[in-house]
């Protein structure tokens, strides 16, 4: 058995390509030395709080609406396990092993930043589980994308603590997590203070599946250019609309890249036999689906790169809550612009800044505490209102946090600070993936229009539906319908899920991102695009049969040879689904682009 490659996890430099590559297995994770130190220091802050007995959210309180409930020290471990169990409420088909592998890797990466407070022992157990491909069963549905992907990440944690189901790395079937861990020489994670919350609060489902969408979108965008070039060739079109001068005066990056790819694949300086057979004589210009590919494919390429940049930031971000910061990190940070004094010094500061009581309020302080002197109910109401106003003025000052439970704000210890924030909110990746779905969908929309031109004899001058004996054979008639159906489905799927929000957790979490649905439907859109582009490649290769013995360019002949290595020419009707799936695999696994990459020189 060959030795596995190792990916060093430092918490800061993971790319979408690296994360997607992890999905295929064959790579082990290892923490960097810096990450190990950060994890240790972050845990020290949590341990110090536990020792002090101070009340801090996520450590010794309930969660969400129950954040004001304090938990006894002897219940802290059970508190974290209860959190994992109760939040494991996902439904639907589980993520496959490849996607679960990405999810686990990304959660490990987030914890390696040291802002979650997990122990080094438990993050190392997570890494051992990843390296052994002991992957929890994670239902896909149930996250609203804030407070993070709680349900999916809880299922991820559930298997790691030895409960629920887990994928068996030997059989790739689901079994009891405790048994599978034991069979592979692994021990379950034992949760201590804050560690349950540390494992489930974040955007890792959205981001990990988003990374897959980005990489597959990038690949299918290249394949769409190849399909367009071959279609343009077999429809006897011209490369004139791809001239550099046209695209330099509208210099969008993606537009120029696409124009260059298609232009070099068609080799205008050394035209193919097929082009020389007609030389575009008697024609003026091609239809938009052929002529405007650089402009339409171009924005898809630019969208992919924009989303890649945003998602790379997300992959390398700390998305936990509350956040753990060491004393050194706080000291080196730019001042917050406000302070939250703790202890006696804070009390004095709060008292010093409070407005002095009014005459009425001061006189109230001299009266009996048992209110035995009250005779006038209306006067008593006014007095109570006045006292309440005093409290309000004091707590409304700059350091009103002193009067509020520390769990809602921050707790400073000798080792650092813990603060509640909102980095778990999935709006960033949700919006980005909605945008990606819209951008990449257009590759399928314009590809379907080119398929129409290939199969319609009034537009192509080729046999109807690209088959001999039409009427007896139906050829590509329904293959085009399949492409049209997928494009129409995408029109619904590209409606942004992130424009929706719904209040949850008794209105404590009153705005959410719906990023879980954004990332799932983006993957479905990408899958449809890959299928439509595969159908175009099939149709274009079939159209080339009617031009033989003439040859196309060297690069496009390589594509034809690759397709024909698994799919024979269509001389009479047969079941087409296997052909579509075969070419779709070529698109998805990169073989189509690999066949032509050496023919596309880089400008």
Secondary structure, 3 states (H helix, E strand, C coil): CCCCEEEEECCCCCCHHHHHHHCCCCEEEEECHHHHHHHHHHHHHHHHHHHHCCCCCCCCECCHHHHHCECCHHHHHHHHHHHHHHHCCCEEEECCHHHHHHHHHHHHHHHCCCCCCCCHHHHHHHHHHHHCCCEECCEEECCCCCCCCHHHHHHHHHHHCCCCEEECCCCCCEEEHHHHHHHCCCCCCCCCCCHHHHHHCCCHHHHHHHHHHHHHHHHHHHHHHHHHHHHHHHCCCCCHHHCHHHHHCCCCHHHHHHHHHHHHHHCHHHCCHHHHCCCCCCCCCCCHHHHCHHHHHHHHHHHHHHHHHHHHHHHCCCCCCCEEEEHHHHHHCCCCCCCCCCCHHHHHHHHHHCCCCCHHHHHHCCCCCCCCCCCCHHHHHHHHHHHHHHHHHHHCCCCHHHHCCHHHCEEECCCEEEECCCCCCCHHHHHHHHHHHHHHHHHHHHHHHHHHHHHCHHHHCCCHHHCCCECCECCCHHHHHHHHHHHHHHHHHCCCHHHCCCCECCCCECCCCCHHHHHHHHHHHHHHHHHHHHHHHHHHHHHHHCCCCCCCCHHHHHHHHHHHCCCCCCCCCCCCHHHHHHHHHHHHCCHHHHHHHHHCCCC
